[in-house]
Amino acid sequence: MPTRKALQLPRLYPILDVSCFAATVDSTSAMLDFAQAIRAAGIEWLQYRNKLGNSRQMLSHARELRRVLGSEVTLIMNDRADLALAAGFDGVHVGQDDLPVDAVRRIVGPNAILGTSTHNPGQLRLADQTDADYLAIGPIFATSSKLNPDPVVGLEGVRLARSLTRKPLVAIGGITRLNCQSVLDAGADSVAVISDLVNNPREAAEEFLRRLL
């Protein structure tokens, strides 16, 4: 896995959720087209999330993403530390139901980027004591990206999270071009976006980046 540079979160943190492309005839091609489109818009990070596929498919997708995006984009694997290593990704992001942060760190080593999701102040306080490089808080707004989402925390949840940690803070959940700046104003360093990038991804990413200056 590549040596980690000094961590600085991008304002826009796109998540490529494979389920968004499951209905297409060639989901792999559609997924790669999406990744290349948002790269052309200027994105610097991309998280690959696949709750549907098997390990072989996920590794194939991950290696294709690394091939088409090259080394200029920081690639983060959702959940799977083993596949992050196998695909040469820059890091891994784990949730509350995945391996604990300290176990993941032992797998990926000291140079990998490691992020973790939190959904309430108690979880965030615990995560702040771990070796995670950044923390995510959400859902900020109502979201359709998860079948059973956690309770919405709102902008006040972002403000509270900001007061509880000095680690870089990613906000996620229902964030769009219309509300993204309010999330940064509340204290987030970065906004993670799934749904609002899927249609016309290059144009959408460019608008996000304009709004998040």
Disulfide bonds with the S-S distance in Angstrom:
none
